[in-house]
Amino acid sequence: MVACQKPPAWSILLVDDEPDNLEVVAETLTFHGLTVRTAENGQHGLEIMRDFLPDVILLDLSMPKMDGWAMRDCVKSDPRTRHIPVIALSAHAMAGDKERALEAGFDGYMTKPVSVPTLLDDLRVALSPNMASREGGIT
């Protein structure tokens, strides 16, 4: 359980067009000691990243202006940000959605609605393939 583990010192960029999702996820992560910045679409997320390079990006897939697929492409094509794990955050929980996101280059996949009591553990699980490969990585 998260309460028994030392909270991480990660910085997170949370990008989602649903204000309720932004609020719940940001407050939960902040409660656990993480630094969180939020954006309501991919375009805004990229603007934030001009001055804020997070350890992890939690990225909704379906948003106006710029969706998560396009923002992920921008993040991974930029040498300054390509190392940052990008986790797809999606209400799409149909068979094959997770595989499609991972094949498209996302570093992990989480479904919405998130589970507040297990959010930090769920984030760790979504990141687990990347944790071992990142120097000084997320543990």
Secondary structure, DSSP 8 states (H G I E B T S, - for coil): -GGGS-----EEEEE-S-HHHHHHHHHHHHHTT-EEEEESSHHHHHHHTTT---SEEEEESS-SSS-HHHHHHHHHHSTTTTTS-EEEEES--STTHHHHHHHTT-SEEEESS--GGGHHHHHHHHHHHHHTTSTT---
